[in-house]
Amino acid sequence: MIGGAYRYDDAQLINACRADFDELYEAAEDFSAFHDRVTGPLLRSRCAEAST
C-alpha cells in the first residue's frame, strides 16, 4: 500500500483553513462539560447493568 499526502503552500488557503479551525475551536464544548452531559450517563448506566 502506498501512502502520501498533498502539500499546499498557498498562504491564502492556509490562512482560510486556520481561521476555520479557530472558529471551530472557539465554538467547541469544554471536554468536562461534554463528559458530564454525554459520557458520564452512559458509563453510569453500563456500570449499573453490569452489576445486576
C-alpha positions as a printed Julia matrix, in Angstrom:
52×3 Matrix{Float64}:
   0.0    0.0    0.0
   1.33   3.39  -0.95
   0.7    6.35   1.33
   1.06  10.03   0.68
  -0.34  13.46   1.12
  -0.85  16.66  -0.78
   1.19  19.68   0.2
  -0.46  23.06  -0.12
   1.64  26.2    0.18
  -0.9   28.81  -0.88
  -0.83  31.31   2.01
  -4.41  32.43   1.37
  -5.7   28.85   1.54
  -3.68  28.12   4.69
  -4.95  31.28   6.41
  -8.55  30.44   5.49
  -8.16  26.92   6.93
  -6.6   28.28  10.1
  -9.47  30.73  10.5
 -11.95  27.87  10.11
 -10.14  25.8   12.74
 -10.03  28.78  15.11
 -13.77  29.28  14.67
 -14.49  25.58  15.34
 -12.21  25.61  18.39
 -13.97  28.65  19.84
 -17.38  27.04  19.33
 -16.34  23.71  20.85
 -17.74  22.48  24.13
 -15.4   22.06  27.08
 -14.39  18.41  27.48
 -15.52  18.22  31.11
 -18.96  19.56  30.25
 -19.25  17.1   27.34
 -18.23  14.22  29.59
 -20.71  15.17  32.28
 -23.5   15.54  29.72
 -22.83  12.58  27.38
 -20.2   10.1   28.5
 -20.87  10.1   32.24
 -24.52   9.0   31.99
 -23.59   6.24  29.52
 -20.89   4.91  31.82
 -23.19   5.01  34.85
 -25.92   3.09  33.02
 -23.47   0.47  31.78
 -21.99   0.03  35.25
 -25.49  -0.35  36.69
 -26.33  -3.0   34.06
 -23.1   -4.89  34.74
 -23.71  -5.01  38.47
 -27.15  -6.61  38.17
